[in-house]
């Protein structure tokens, strides 16, 4: 079915019989439903992949005798899973019986809001949770005395600021890059269809 719709989409506008407004609208409806279904599928797979990663992470740190740190990191990953799961429920509220332009617009708005929310979360939350995780790792490794003896309070403060800023920048860049690689093509398709439908409405 996916292939037939894609072929119809790519070849349809070369044939005059497909240039009738109701037929064009039907083509857009089929194409948009296909795109939304793909987005749902990719999003669910991407989110569920967090579960095995959290388990592997926990096992790895248990082997390395860092149980507390492993539990902390795995808990954060599971928290991200449930947060994403809650946000992905919005996709099930999209009603294809609405006009194609309307529900694609809602989907586009949801994507933009999610990107903004996640960017802010990583920009502020990742440095905080990352710093807490670093402290847990240091104490669990019994390195606190060594660090306090090696660095002055000023040096620790400067290094802490550098670590926080680095985590923020790396988190945002990593998210933007992974978001582009995983969802970029689908998001581009949605944006293009909205632009084209907007032009047809004029």
C-alpha positions in Angstrom: 0.0 0.0 0.0 2.8 2.4 0.9 4.5 1.8 -2.5 1.2 2.3 -4.4 0.5 5.6 -2.7 4.1 6.8 -3.3 3.9 5.8 -7.0 0.6 7.5 -7.4 1.9 10.6 -5.7 5.1 10.8 -7.8 3.3 10.1 -11.1 -0.2 11.3 -10.5 0.3 15.0 -11.3 1.8 14.1 -14.7 -1.7 12.9 -15.7 -4.5 15.4 -16.3 -7.1 13.1 -14.8 -5.4 13.6 -11.4 -5.6 17.4 -11.6 -9.3 17.5 -10.7 -9.5 19.2 -7.2 -11.3 16.3 -5.4 -8.8 13.9 -6.7 -5.9 16.2 -5.7 -7.4 16.4 -2.2 -7.7 12.6 -2.0 -4.0 12.3 -3.0 -3.0 14.7 -0.3 -5.2 12.8 2.3 -3.6 9.5 1.4 -0.1 10.9 1.4 -0.6 12.7 4.7 -2.1 9.6 6.4 0.9 7.5 5.2 3.4 10.1 6.5 1.6 10.4 9.9 1.6 6.5 10.2 5.3 6.4 9.5 5.9 9.1 12.0 4.0 7.2 14.7 5.9 4.0 13.9 9.3 5.6 13.9 8.5 7.5 17.1 7.3 4.4 19.0 10.4 2.4 17.9 12.7 5.2 18.8 11.1 5.6 22.3 11.0 1.8 23.0 14.7 1.5 22.2 15.3 3.4 25.4 14.2 0.4 27.5 16.9 -2.1 26.4 19.5 0.7 26.4 18.6 1.5 30.1 19.0 -2.2 31.0 22.3 -2.5 29.2 23.5 0.7 30.9 22.5 -0.7 34.3 24.2 -4.0 33.7 27.4 -2.3 32.5 27.8 -0.1 35.6 26.9 -3.0 37.9 29.8 -4.9 36.3 32.0 -1.8 36.9 30.9 -1.8 40.5 29.0 1.5 40.1 25.5 0.3 41.2 24.2 3.7 42.4 25.5 5.5 39.3 24.0 2.8 37.1 20.6 3.0 38.8 20.7 6.8 38.5 21.4 6.8 34.8 18.9 4.0 34.1 16.2 5.8 36.1 16.7 9.0 34.0 16.5 7.0 30.8 13.2 5.4 32.0 11.9 8.8 33.0 12.6 10.0 29.5 10.8 7.0 28.1 7.6 7.7 30.1 7.8 11.4 29.3 8.1 10.7 25.6 5.3 8.1 25.8 3.0 10.7 27.3 3.8 13.2 24.7 3.4 10.7 21.9 -0.2 10.0 22.9 -1.0 13.2 21.1 -0.4 11.4 17.8 -3.4 9.1 18.6 -5.7 12.2 19.0 -5.0 13.3 15.4 -8.2 12.6 13.5 -7.7 11.9 9.8 -11.4 12.6 9.2 -10.5 16.3 9.6 -9.3 18.2 6.7 -5.8 17.2 5.7 -4.6 20.8 6.2 -6.0 21.0 9.8 -4.5 17.8 11.2 -1.1 18.3 9.5 -1.1 21.8 11.0 -1.7 20.3 14.4 1.0 17.7 13.9 3.5 20.4 12.7 2.7 22.5 15.8 3.2 19.4 18.1 6.6 18.7 16.5 7.7 22.3 17.0 6.6 22.4 20.6 8.3 19.1 21.3 11.6 20.4 19.8 11.4 23.5 21.9 10.5 21.6 25.0 13.3 19.1 24.6 15.8 21.7 23.7 15.0 23.6 26.9 15.0 20.4 28.9 18.5 19.5 27.6 19.8 23.0 27.9 18.8 23.3 31.6 17.9 19.8 32.8 20.9 17.8 31.4 23.5 20.0 33.1 21.7 19.7 36.4 21.1 15.9 36.2 24.5 15.4 34.6 26.2 17.2 37.4 24.3 15.2 40.1 25.3 12.1 38.2 29.0 13.2 38.2 28.9 13.8 42.0 27.4 10.3 42.5 30.1 8.8 40.4 32.8 10.7 42.3 31.5 9.7 45.7 30.9 6.1 44.7 34.5 5.9 43.4 35.8 7.4 46.6 37.5 10.2 44.7 36.1 13.1 46.7 39.1 13.5 49.0 41.5 13.4 46.1 39.6 16.1 44.2 39.3 18.3 47.3 43.0 18.0 47.9 44.0 18.6 44.2 41.8 21.5 43.4 41.0 24.8 45.2 37.4 26.0 45.7 37.9 28.5 42.8 39.2 25.8 40.5 36.3 23.5 41.3 33.8 26.3 40.7 35.3 27.1 37.3 35.5 23.5 36.3 31.9 23.0 37.4 30.7 25.9 35.2 32.6 24.5 32.3 31.2 21.0 32.8 27.6 22.4 33.1 28.0 24.6 29.9 29.5 21.7 28.0 26.7 19.3 29.0 24.2 21.9 27.8 25.8 22.5 24.4 26.5 18.8 23.8 23.0 17.8 24.8 21.3 20.3 22.5 23.6 19.6 19.5 23.2 15.8 20.0 19.4 16.1 20.2 19.2 18.3 17.1 21.4 16.0 15.1 19.6 12.8 16.1 16.2 14.4 15.6 17.3 15.4 12.0 18.7 12.0 11.2 15.7 10.1 12.6 12.8 12.4 11.8 14.2 14.9 9.3 12.8 13.4 6.2 9.3 12.9 7.6 9.2 16.4 9.1 10.3 17.9 5.7 7.5 16.0 4.0 4.9 17.3 6.5 6.2 20.9 6.0 6.1 20.6 2.2 2.5 19.2 2.2 1.3 22.1 4.4 3.0 24.6 2.1 1.5 23.0 -1.0 -2.0 22.8 0.6 -1.7 26.4 1.7 -0.9 27.4 -1.9 -3.9 25.3 -3.2 -6.2 27.2 -0.8 -5.2 30.5 -2.2 
